[in-house]
């Protein structure tokens, strides 16, 4: 009886070792590619990560780090990466400006967005009818300038043979 008990313990220990080795062998491949962040340099050439190992990211240009969230993902036991929280948020360009005698149509003022301009009736748009929130040097800024809404001049009245204009 004692021999059977020792054999069962030995087999149980062996099974635990094999399970641990299988978990370690699983690992994860290349970390998830993110639109808002890129892998830090020390992880860019690494193709295999062990279970519970983390990969760290830095925010891409046009994004800023959310201080509430850690910029990491973790290799899980099943060989997949943990879900990447949105730890980098788009930077804001602020208000794009508004032309006199016109208006700006704004749906978003963050990196990558575009706003459009229109003029009031009787005015025409001079310049680009849109601005885009983009990278300018090391910061985000609106492209181009606020367009001008120029008053459309009235044409002189046509000549009327044998008649005249009133008013």
PyMOL commands that place a pseudoatom at each C-alpha (Angstrom):
pseudoatom trace, name=CA, resn=UNK, resi=1, chain=A, elem=C, hetatm=0, pos=[0.000, 0.000, 0.000]
pseudoatom trace, name=CA, resn=UNK, resi=2, chain=A, elem=C, hetatm=0, pos=[2.817, 2.362, 0.906]
pseudoatom trace, name=CA, resn=UNK, resi=3, chain=A, elem=C, hetatm=0, pos=[4.476, 1.631, -2.457]
pseudoatom trace, name=CA, resn=UNK, resi=4, chain=A, elem=C, hetatm=0, pos=[1.297, 2.525, -4.364]
pseudoatom trace, name=CA, resn=UNK, resi=5, chain=A, elem=C, hetatm=0, pos=[1.014, 5.754, -2.378]
pseudoatom trace, name=CA, resn=UNK, resi=6, chain=A, elem=C, hetatm=0, pos=[4.639, 6.682, -3.162]
pseudoatom trace, name=CA, resn=UNK, resi=7, chain=A, elem=C, hetatm=0, pos=[4.093, 5.847, -6.818]
pseudoatom trace, name=CA, resn=UNK, resi=8, chain=A, elem=C, hetatm=0, pos=[0.993, 8.088, -6.952]
pseudoatom trace, name=CA, resn=UNK, resi=9, chain=A, elem=C, hetatm=0, pos=[2.899, 10.982, -5.331]
pseudoatom trace, name=CA, resn=UNK, resi=10, chain=A, elem=C, hetatm=0, pos=[5.760, 10.517, -7.758]
pseudoatom trace, name=CA, resn=UNK, resi=11, chain=A, elem=C, hetatm=0, pos=[3.380, 10.505, -10.739]
pseudoatom trace, name=CA, resn=UNK, resi=12, chain=A, elem=C, hetatm=0, pos=[1.551, 13.574, -9.358]
pseudoatom trace, name=CA, resn=UNK, resi=13, chain=A, elem=C, hetatm=0, pos=[4.835, 15.464, -8.988]
pseudoatom trace, name=CA, resn=UNK, resi=14, chain=A, elem=C, hetatm=0, pos=[5.881, 14.457, -12.482]
pseudoatom trace, name=CA, resn=UNK, resi=15, chain=A, elem=C, hetatm=0, pos=[2.544, 15.653, -13.902]
pseudoatom trace, name=CA, resn=UNK, resi=16, chain=A, elem=C, hetatm=0, pos=[2.954, 19.017, -12.142]
pseudoatom trace, name=CA, resn=UNK, resi=17, chain=A, elem=C, hetatm=0, pos=[6.466, 19.387, -13.585]
pseudoatom trace, name=CA, resn=UNK, resi=18, chain=A, elem=C, hetatm=0, pos=[5.249, 18.540, -17.077]
pseudoatom trace, name=CA, resn=UNK, resi=19, chain=A, elem=C, hetatm=0, pos=[2.367, 21.021, -16.798]
pseudoatom trace, name=CA, resn=UNK, resi=20, chain=A, elem=C, hetatm=0, pos=[4.763, 23.772, -15.660]
pseudoatom trace, name=CA, resn=UNK, resi=21, chain=A, elem=C, hetatm=0, pos=[7.142, 22.958, -18.518]
pseudoatom trace, name=CA, resn=UNK, resi=22, chain=A, elem=C, hetatm=0, pos=[4.269, 23.027, -21.015]
pseudoatom trace, name=CA, resn=UNK, resi=23, chain=A, elem=C, hetatm=0, pos=[3.144, 26.460, -19.735]
pseudoatom trace, name=CA, resn=UNK, resi=24, chain=A, elem=C, hetatm=0, pos=[6.696, 27.790, -20.027]
pseudoatom trace, name=CA, resn=UNK, resi=25, chain=A, elem=C, hetatm=0, pos=[7.060, 26.308, -23.517]
pseudoatom trace, name=CA, resn=UNK, resi=26, chain=A, elem=C, hetatm=0, pos=[3.830, 27.926, -24.737]
pseudoatom trace, name=CA, resn=UNK, resi=27, chain=A, elem=C, hetatm=0, pos=[4.875, 31.543, -24.364]
pseudoatom trace, name=CA, resn=UNK, resi=28, chain=A, elem=C, hetatm=0, pos=[3.781, 34.298, -26.744]
pseudoatom trace, name=CA, resn=UNK, resi=29, chain=A, elem=C, hetatm=0, pos=[5.104, 35.448, -30.071]
pseudoatom trace, name=CA, resn=UNK, resi=30, chain=A, elem=C, hetatm=0, pos=[5.552, 39.032, -31.222]
pseudoatom trace, name=CA, resn=UNK, resi=31, chain=A, elem=C, hetatm=0, pos=[3.485, 41.488, -29.125]
pseudoatom trace, name=CA, resn=UNK, resi=32, chain=A, elem=C, hetatm=0, pos=[0.312, 43.061, -30.433]
pseudoatom trace, name=CA, resn=UNK, resi=33, chain=A, elem=C, hetatm=0, pos=[0.736, 45.970, -32.903]
pseudoatom trace, name=CA, resn=UNK, resi=34, chain=A, elem=C, hetatm=0, pos=[-1.136, 49.043, -31.679]
pseudoatom trace, name=CA, resn=UNK, resi=35, chain=A, elem=C, hetatm=0, pos=[-2.276, 52.092, -33.653]
pseudoatom trace, name=CA, resn=UNK, resi=36, chain=A, elem=C, hetatm=0, pos=[-1.645, 54.491, -30.748]
pseudoatom trace, name=CA, resn=UNK, resi=37, chain=A, elem=C, hetatm=0, pos=[1.638, 53.105, -29.350]
pseudoatom trace, name=CA, resn=UNK, resi=38, chain=A, elem=C, hetatm=0, pos=[4.810, 51.313, -30.395]
pseudoatom trace, name=CA, resn=UNK, resi=39, chain=A, elem=C, hetatm=0, pos=[6.984, 48.769, -28.622]
pseudoatom trace, name=CA, resn=UNK, resi=40, chain=A, elem=C, hetatm=0, pos=[9.859, 50.206, -26.651]
pseudoatom trace, name=CA, resn=UNK, resi=41, chain=A, elem=C, hetatm=0, pos=[13.236, 49.625, -28.346]
pseudoatom trace, name=CA, resn=UNK, resi=42, chain=A, elem=C, hetatm=0, pos=[14.353, 46.863, -25.982]
pseudoatom trace, name=CA, resn=UNK, resi=43, chain=A, elem=C, hetatm=0, pos=[11.418, 44.657, -27.132]
pseudoatom trace, name=CA, resn=UNK, resi=44, chain=A, elem=C, hetatm=0, pos=[11.469, 45.332, -30.898]
pseudoatom trace, name=CA, resn=UNK, resi=45, chain=A, elem=C, hetatm=0, pos=[13.788, 42.435, -31.805]
pseudoatom trace, name=CA, resn=UNK, resi=46, chain=A, elem=C, hetatm=0, pos=[12.344, 39.931, -29.323]
pseudoatom trace, name=CA, resn=UNK, resi=47, chain=A, elem=C, hetatm=0, pos=[10.171, 37.279, -31.016]
pseudoatom trace, name=CA, resn=UNK, resi=48, chain=A, elem=C, hetatm=0, pos=[9.220, 35.090, -28.076]
pseudoatom trace, name=CA, resn=UNK, resi=49, chain=A, elem=C, hetatm=0, pos=[8.061, 35.979, -24.575]
pseudoatom trace, name=CA, resn=UNK, resi=50, chain=A, elem=C, hetatm=0, pos=[7.577, 33.679, -21.585]
pseudoatom trace, name=CA, resn=UNK, resi=51, chain=A, elem=C, hetatm=0, pos=[4.270, 33.346, -19.756]
pseudoatom trace, name=CA, resn=UNK, resi=52, chain=A, elem=C, hetatm=0, pos=[3.724, 36.341, -17.430]
pseudoatom trace, name=CA, resn=UNK, resi=53, chain=A, elem=C, hetatm=0, pos=[6.456, 38.363, -19.183]
pseudoatom trace, name=CA, resn=UNK, resi=54, chain=A, elem=C, hetatm=0, pos=[5.404, 41.893, -20.158]
pseudoatom trace, name=CA, resn=UNK, resi=55, chain=A, elem=C, hetatm=0, pos=[6.050, 44.053, -23.206]
pseudoatom trace, name=CA, resn=UNK, resi=56, chain=A, elem=C, hetatm=0, pos=[6.161, 47.828, -22.679]
pseudoatom trace, name=CA, resn=UNK, resi=57, chain=A, elem=C, hetatm=0, pos=[5.049, 50.533, -25.103]
pseudoatom trace, name=CA, resn=UNK, resi=58, chain=A, elem=C, hetatm=0, pos=[5.576, 54.253, -25.703]
pseudoatom trace, name=CA, resn=UNK, resi=59, chain=A, elem=C, hetatm=0, pos=[2.941, 56.537, -27.220]
pseudoatom trace, name=CA, resn=UNK, resi=60, chain=A, elem=C, hetatm=0, pos=[3.210, 57.377, -30.915]
pseudoatom trace, name=CA, resn=UNK, resi=61, chain=A, elem=C, hetatm=0, pos=[3.452, 60.973, -32.131]
pseudoatom trace, name=CA, resn=UNK, resi=62, chain=A, elem=C, hetatm=0, pos=[0.096, 62.704, -31.811]
pseudoatom trace, name=CA, resn=UNK, resi=63, chain=A, elem=C, hetatm=0, pos=[-0.781, 60.753, -28.647]
pseudoatom trace, name=CA, resn=UNK, resi=64, chain=A, elem=C, hetatm=0, pos=[-0.178, 61.332, -24.944]
pseudoatom trace, name=CA, resn=UNK, resi=65, chain=A, elem=C, hetatm=0, pos=[-0.029, 58.737, -22.161]
pseudoatom trace, name=CA, resn=UNK, resi=66, chain=A, elem=C, hetatm=0, pos=[-3.029, 58.291, -19.883]
pseudoatom trace, name=CA, resn=UNK, resi=67, chain=A, elem=C, hetatm=0, pos=[-1.421, 58.470, -16.406]
pseudoatom trace, name=CA, resn=UNK, resi=68, chain=A, elem=C, hetatm=0, pos=[-4.113, 56.158, -15.005]
pseudoatom trace, name=CA, resn=UNK, resi=69, chain=A, elem=C, hetatm=0, pos=[-3.045, 53.207, -17.180]
pseudoatom trace, name=CA, resn=UNK, resi=70, chain=A, elem=C, hetatm=0, pos=[0.208, 51.260, -17.517]
pseudoatom trace, name=CA, resn=UNK, resi=71, chain=A, elem=C, hetatm=0, pos=[1.554, 50.995, -21.096]
pseudoatom trace, name=CA, resn=UNK, resi=72, chain=A, elem=C, hetatm=0, pos=[2.109, 47.217, -20.959]
pseudoatom trace, name=CA, resn=UNK, resi=73, chain=A, elem=C, hetatm=0, pos=[0.597, 43.943, -22.108]
pseudoatom trace, name=CA, resn=UNK, resi=74, chain=A, elem=C, hetatm=0, pos=[1.288, 40.536, -20.537]
pseudoatom trace, name=CA, resn=UNK, resi=75, chain=A, elem=C, hetatm=0, pos=[1.903, 37.106, -22.071]
pseudoatom trace, name=CA, resn=UNK, resi=76, chain=A, elem=C, hetatm=0, pos=[-0.902, 34.836, -20.796]
pseudoatom trace, name=CA, resn=UNK, resi=77, chain=A, elem=C, hetatm=0, pos=[-0.762, 31.093, -20.014]
pseudoatom trace, name=CA, resn=UNK, resi=78, chain=A, elem=C, hetatm=0, pos=[-2.777, 30.240, -23.135]
pseudoatom trace, name=CA, resn=UNK, resi=79, chain=A, elem=C, hetatm=0, pos=[-0.091, 31.796, -25.383]
pseudoatom trace, name=CA, resn=UNK, resi=80, chain=A, elem=C, hetatm=0, pos=[-1.998, 34.991, -26.189]
pseudoatom trace, name=CA, resn=UNK, resi=81, chain=A, elem=C, hetatm=0, pos=[-1.363, 38.581, -25.134]
pseudoatom trace, name=CA, resn=UNK, resi=82, chain=A, elem=C, hetatm=0, pos=[-3.553, 40.397, -22.623]
pseudoatom trace, name=CA, resn=UNK, resi=83, chain=A, elem=C, hetatm=0, pos=[-5.918, 43.023, -24.014]
pseudoatom trace, name=CA, resn=UNK, resi=84, chain=A, elem=C, hetatm=0, pos=[-4.142, 46.335, -24.599]
pseudoatom trace, name=CA, resn=UNK, resi=85, chain=A, elem=C, hetatm=0, pos=[-6.014, 49.092, -22.818]
pseudoatom trace, name=CA, resn=UNK, resi=86, chain=A, elem=C, hetatm=0, pos=[-6.037, 52.452, -24.587]
pseudoatom trace, name=CA, resn=UNK, resi=87, chain=A, elem=C, hetatm=0, pos=[-3.202, 53.847, -22.482]
pseudoatom trace, name=CA, resn=UNK, resi=88, chain=A, elem=C, hetatm=0, pos=[-2.393, 56.537, -25.085]
pseudoatom trace, name=CA, resn=UNK, resi=89, chain=A, elem=C, hetatm=0, pos=[-5.021, 59.148, -25.981]
pseudoatom trace, name=CA, resn=UNK, resi=90, chain=A, elem=C, hetatm=0, pos=[-5.083, 61.467, -28.991]
pseudoatom trace, name=CA, resn=UNK, resi=91, chain=A, elem=C, hetatm=0, pos=[-3.722, 64.968, -28.363]
pseudoatom trace, name=CA, resn=UNK, resi=92, chain=A, elem=C, hetatm=0, pos=[-5.998, 67.973, -28.910]
pseudoatom trace, name=CA, resn=UNK, resi=93, chain=A, elem=C, hetatm=0, pos=[-5.342, 70.774, -31.403]
pseudoatom trace, name=CA, resn=UNK, resi=94, chain=A, elem=C, hetatm=0, pos=[-7.767, 73.101, -29.615]
pseudoatom trace, name=CA, resn=UNK, resi=95, chain=A, elem=C, hetatm=0, pos=[-10.296, 75.271, -31.436]
pseudoatom trace, name=CA, resn=UNK, resi=96, chain=A, elem=C, hetatm=0, pos=[-9.468, 75.612, -35.170]
pseudoatom trace, name=CA, resn=UNK, resi=97, chain=A, elem=C, hetatm=0, pos=[-10.689, 79.211, -35.507]
pseudoatom trace, name=CA, resn=UNK, resi=98, chain=A, elem=C, hetatm=0, pos=[-13.708, 80.589, -37.324]
pseudoatom trace, name=CA, resn=UNK, resi=99, chain=A, elem=C, hetatm=0, pos=[-13.854, 82.944, -40.290]
pseudoatom trace, name=CA, resn=UNK, resi=100, chain=A, elem=C, hetatm=0, pos=[-15.726, 86.231, -40.072]
pseudoatom trace, name=CA, resn=UNK, resi=101, chain=A, elem=C, hetatm=0, pos=[-18.989, 85.875, -42.045]
pseudoatom trace, name=CA, resn=UNK, resi=102, chain=A, elem=C, hetatm=0, pos=[-18.622, 82.094, -41.986]
pseudoatom trace, name=CA, resn=UNK, resi=103, chain=A, elem=C, hetatm=0, pos=[-18.551, 79.111, -39.691]
pseudoatom trace, name=CA, resn=UNK, resi=104, chain=A, elem=C, hetatm=0, pos=[-16.497, 76.056, -38.881]
pseudoatom trace, name=CA, resn=UNK, resi=105, chain=A, elem=C, hetatm=0, pos=[-18.057, 72.591, -38.783]
pseudoatom trace, name=CA, resn=UNK, resi=106, chain=A, elem=C, hetatm=0, pos=[-16.352, 70.717, -35.950]
pseudoatom trace, name=CA, resn=UNK, resi=107, chain=A, elem=C, hetatm=0, pos=[-16.950, 67.081, -35.036]
pseudoatom trace, name=CA, resn=UNK, resi=108, chain=A, elem=C, hetatm=0, pos=[-13.600, 66.438, -33.342]
pseudoatom trace, name=CA, resn=UNK, resi=109, chain=A, elem=C, hetatm=0, pos=[-10.525, 68.525, -32.423]
pseudoatom trace, name=CA, resn=UNK, resi=110, chain=A, elem=C, hetatm=0, pos=[-8.058, 65.683, -31.751]
pseudoatom trace, name=CA, resn=UNK, resi=111, chain=A, elem=C, hetatm=0, pos=[-5.095, 64.354, -33.734]
pseudoatom trace, name=CA, resn=UNK, resi=112, chain=A, elem=C, hetatm=0, pos=[-6.134, 63.023, -37.150]
pseudoatom trace, name=CA, resn=UNK, resi=113, chain=A, elem=C, hetatm=0, pos=[-9.448, 64.897, -37.356]
pseudoatom trace, name=CA, resn=UNK, resi=114, chain=A, elem=C, hetatm=0, pos=[-10.528, 67.364, -40.044]
pseudoatom trace, name=CA, resn=UNK, resi=115, chain=A, elem=C, hetatm=0, pos=[-12.810, 70.415, -39.731]
pseudoatom trace, name=CA, resn=UNK, resi=116, chain=A, elem=C, hetatm=0, pos=[-14.599, 72.148, -42.617]
pseudoatom trace, name=CA, resn=UNK, resi=117, chain=A, elem=C, hetatm=0, pos=[-15.442, 75.795, -43.242]
pseudoatom trace, name=CA, resn=UNK, resi=118, chain=A, elem=C, hetatm=0, pos=[-18.427, 77.401, -44.975]
pseudoatom trace, name=CA, resn=UNK, resi=119, chain=A, elem=C, hetatm=0, pos=[-19.381, 81.012, -45.687]
pseudoatom trace, name=CA, resn=UNK, resi=120, chain=A, elem=C, hetatm=0, pos=[-22.632, 82.848, -45.168]
pseudoatom trace, name=CA, resn=UNK, resi=121, chain=A, elem=C, hetatm=0, pos=[-24.781, 83.588, -48.198]
pseudoatom trace, name=CA, resn=UNK, resi=122, chain=A, elem=C, hetatm=0, pos=[-23.343, 86.419, -50.282]
pseudoatom trace, name=CA, resn=UNK, resi=123, chain=A, elem=C, hetatm=0, pos=[-19.741, 85.469, -49.379]
pseudoatom trace, name=CA, resn=UNK, resi=124, chain=A, elem=C, hetatm=0, pos=[-17.181, 83.230, -51.031]
pseudoatom trace, name=CA, resn=UNK, resi=125, chain=A, elem=C, hetatm=0, pos=[-14.450, 81.176, -49.399]
pseudoatom trace, name=CA, resn=UNK, resi=126, chain=A, elem=C, hetatm=0, pos=[-10.858, 82.237, -50.041]
pseudoatom trace, name=CA, resn=UNK, resi=127, chain=A, elem=C, hetatm=0, pos=[-8.306, 79.593, -48.965]
pseudoatom trace, name=CA, resn=UNK, resi=128, chain=A, elem=C, hetatm=0, pos=[-8.603, 75.930, -47.991]
pseudoatom trace, name=CA, resn=UNK, resi=129, chain=A, elem=C, hetatm=0, pos=[-12.138, 74.832, -47.018]
pseudoatom trace, name=CA, resn=UNK, resi=130, chain=A, elem=C, hetatm=0, pos=[-10.722, 72.530, -44.316]
pseudoatom trace, name=CA, resn=UNK, resi=131, chain=A, elem=C, hetatm=0, pos=[-7.983, 72.186, -41.690]
pseudoatom trace, name=CA, resn=UNK, resi=132, chain=A, elem=C, hetatm=0, pos=[-6.499, 68.944, -40.345]
pseudoatom trace, name=CA, resn=UNK, resi=133, chain=A, elem=C, hetatm=0, pos=[-5.146, 68.295, -36.829]
pseudoatom trace, name=CA, resn=UNK, resi=134, chain=A, elem=C, hetatm=0, pos=[-1.672, 66.900, -37.551]
pseudoatom trace, name=CA, resn=UNK, resi=135, chain=A, elem=C, hetatm=0, pos=[1.913, 66.678, -36.313]
pseudoatom trace, name=CA, resn=UNK, resi=136, chain=A, elem=C, hetatm=0, pos=[3.800, 69.936, -36.710]
pseudoatom trace, name=CA, resn=UNK, resi=137, chain=A, elem=C, hetatm=0, pos=[7.427, 69.606, -35.535]
pseudoatom trace, name=CA, resn=UNK, resi=138, chain=A, elem=C, hetatm=0, pos=[7.037, 68.029, -32.099]
pseudoatom trace, name=CA, resn=UNK, resi=139, chain=A, elem=C, hetatm=0, pos=[3.428, 68.978, -31.341]
pseudoatom trace, name=CA, resn=UNK, resi=140, chain=A, elem=C, hetatm=0, pos=[-0.031, 68.692, -32.869]
pseudoatom trace, name=CA, resn=UNK, resi=141, chain=A, elem=C, hetatm=0, pos=[-1.476, 71.735, -34.631]
pseudoatom trace, name=CA, resn=UNK, resi=142, chain=A, elem=C, hetatm=0, pos=[-4.045, 72.668, -37.255]
pseudoatom trace, name=CA, resn=UNK, resi=143, chain=A, elem=C, hetatm=0, pos=[-2.793, 72.695, -40.848]
pseudoatom trace, name=CA, resn=UNK, resi=144, chain=A, elem=C, hetatm=0, pos=[-2.948, 75.870, -42.899]
pseudoatom trace, name=CA, resn=UNK, resi=145, chain=A, elem=C, hetatm=0, pos=[-4.794, 79.032, -41.908]
pseudoatom trace, name=CA, resn=UNK, resi=146, chain=A, elem=C, hetatm=0, pos=[-8.411, 79.901, -41.202]
pseudoatom trace, name=CA, resn=UNK, resi=147, chain=A, elem=C, hetatm=0, pos=[-9.909, 80.789, -44.605]
pseudoatom trace, name=CA, resn=UNK, resi=148, chain=A, elem=C, hetatm=0, pos=[-11.504, 84.161, -45.360]
pseudoatom trace, name=CA, resn=UNK, resi=149, chain=A, elem=C, hetatm=0, pos=[-15.148, 84.647, -46.285]
pseudoatom trace, name=CA, resn=UNK, resi=150, chain=A, elem=C, hetatm=0, pos=[-15.085, 87.527, -48.773]
pseudoatom trace, name=CA, resn=UNK, resi=151, chain=A, elem=C, hetatm=0, pos=[-18.225, 89.435, -49.705]
pseudoatom trace, name=CA, resn=UNK, resi=152, chain=A, elem=C, hetatm=0, pos=[-19.261, 88.805, -53.286]
pseudoatom trace, name=CA, resn=UNK, resi=153, chain=A, elem=C, hetatm=0, pos=[-19.552, 92.232, -54.946]
pseudoatom trace, name=CA, resn=UNK, resi=154, chain=A, elem=C, hetatm=0, pos=[-22.696, 93.077, -56.856]
pseudoatom trace, name=CA, resn=UNK, resi=155, chain=A, elem=C, hetatm=0, pos=[-22.289, 93.563, -60.562]
pseudoatom trace, name=CA, resn=UNK, resi=156, chain=A, elem=C, hetatm=0, pos=[-23.340, 96.902, -62.037]
pseudoatom trace, name=CA, resn=UNK, resi=157, chain=A, elem=C, hetatm=0, pos=[-26.876, 96.759, -63.422]
pseudoatom trace, name=CA, resn=UNK, resi=158, chain=A, elem=C, hetatm=0, pos=[-27.120, 96.031, -67.116]
pseudoatom trace, name=CA, resn=UNK, resi=159, chain=A, elem=C, hetatm=0, pos=[-27.795, 98.820, -69.577]
pseudoatom trace, name=CA, resn=UNK, resi=160, chain=A, elem=C, hetatm=0, pos=[-31.436, 99.137, -70.551]
pseudoatom trace, name=CA, resn=UNK, resi=161, chain=A, elem=C, hetatm=0, pos=[-31.884, 100.616, -74.017]
pseudoatom trace, name=CA, resn=UNK, resi=162, chain=A, elem=C, hetatm=0, pos=[-34.467, 103.413, -73.988]
pseudoatom trace, name=CA, resn=UNK, resi=163, chain=A, elem=C, hetatm=0, pos=[-34.901, 103.053, -70.212]
pseudoatom trace, name=CA, resn=UNK, resi=164, chain=A, elem=C, hetatm=0, pos=[-33.322, 103.670, -66.805]
pseudoatom trace, name=CA, resn=UNK, resi=165, chain=A, elem=C, hetatm=0, pos=[-32.860, 102.013, -63.392]
pseudoatom trace, name=CA, resn=UNK, resi=166, chain=A, elem=C, hetatm=0, pos=[-34.746, 103.156, -60.322]
pseudoatom trace, name=CA, resn=UNK, resi=167, chain=A, elem=C, hetatm=0, pos=[-33.778, 102.651, -56.710]
for i in range(1, 167): cmd.bond("trace and resi %d" % i, "trace and resi %d" % (i + 1))
show_as sticks, trace
zoom trace
